[in-house]
Amino acid sequence: MTIRTRFIGALLAITVFLSVGATAFLFLAPASFAQVPAEVFRLEATVWAWGLVGAAIATGLSSLGAGFAVGKVGAAAIGALAEKPELFGRLLIFVGLAEGIAIYGLIVSILVLNRLV
């Protein structure tokens, strides 16, 4: 097994772990509101449920998309880095841009959750 394969596998495993954790957290979020009186929630239960599902989907799918993008860009970056080590800074920017997809999904889910309250 090459270092490149190990790196891509580890990166994919971390991304999947974080996306599953974020999605599970969003599904378990209503349990943390158990002590709040019912008057605080002005929306119907179905609206709450669909809002939470939408936030979970936004976070989960954007994290999976970011993991796929980082896997593809990372593989290409490692190949280019093997030939020209001086490109490290430029290649790191491309990997960071691919990871930004997950941050956008997290921001969307935060905006959806803020709209529910």
C-alpha positions, 0 to 999 in steps of 0.5 A, a space after each residue: 500500500 502506497 503512502 498516497 493510498 493511505 493518505 487518501 483513505 485516511 482523509 476519506 475516513 475522517 471526512 465520513 466520520 465527521 459528516 456522520 457525526 454532524 448529521 447525528 448531532 443535528 438529528 439529536 438536537 431536539 432532545 436538547 430542547 426537552 426542558 424548554 416550555 412549549 410556548 417557545 416553539 411557535 412552529 408546528 412539529 412537522 415544520 420543525 422536523 423538516 427543518 431539522 432534516 434539511 439542516 442535516 441533509 445540508 451538512 451531511 451531503 456537503 461534507 460528503 461532497 467535500 470529502 469526494 472533492 478533497 480525495 480527487 484534488 488531494 490525489 492530483 496534488 500529491 501526484 504533482 507534488 512528487 514531480 515539483 515539490 515547490 508547488 506545495 503552497 499552491 496545491 494546498 490552496 486547492 485542497 483548502 478550496 475543496 474543503 470549503 464546500 463542507 463549511 458552506 453546508 455547515 453555514 446553511 444548516 446553521 442558518 436553517 436552524 436559526 430560522 426555526 427558533 
